[in-house]
Amino acid sequence: MIKWRPYSLNGVVYDLTHLHPTTVKYTQDQKDGAREYTVDVAFGLHCFTRGAADGEIVDPKAQYADAKESRVFDKDRYELSKRLPDLVKALSTAKCYHTDRGNFFTVDIIREENKILQYEVYFTIFLSGTGTLVLRVQSAYVRDSKHRVNRKGKSVRFFILLFNTQMGR
């Protein structure tokens, strides 16, 4: 899992340690006791970068790359990404939705300067080769006219996603 290096642009350093891999424990209360899930969490490049707009000429200094791709560093996504560790910890109480792309998302409502923003967080859950549950936050951004809604069906409880993944379903 990637530990993101700091990003520097025009003398400003953007710390990305809040997006370093972490482990979260989720406890599900049940009638016969509690079930605990230990989940390794990783955050992807799309949480703080964006794709170049059609026809946009991007200064190479404004890009951030991982081993697979290079994208434009996005200050707005970066600022919102500071919410992600807490949002991930709170997934057990959030509404989660299937997408038409085989992953899941949740929506955080942000109230900002008389506006209500929908901050969508896309993630996958899988078992690692060692049998550990892994949650990878693939992308997170504010819903706008450029992004279509990917919701597929009704909401699903996060603990169902964890249980089904752990059972290989």
Secondary structure, DSSP 4 states (H G I P E B T S, - for coil): ---PPPEEETTEEE--GGGS-EEEEEEEEETTEEEEEEEEEEEEEETTEEPPPTT----GGGEEE-SS-EEEE-HHHHHHHTTHHHHHHTGGGSEEEEETTS-EEEEEEEEETTEEEEEEEEEEEEE-TTS-EEEEEEEEEE--TTS---EEEEEEEHHHHHHHHHTT-
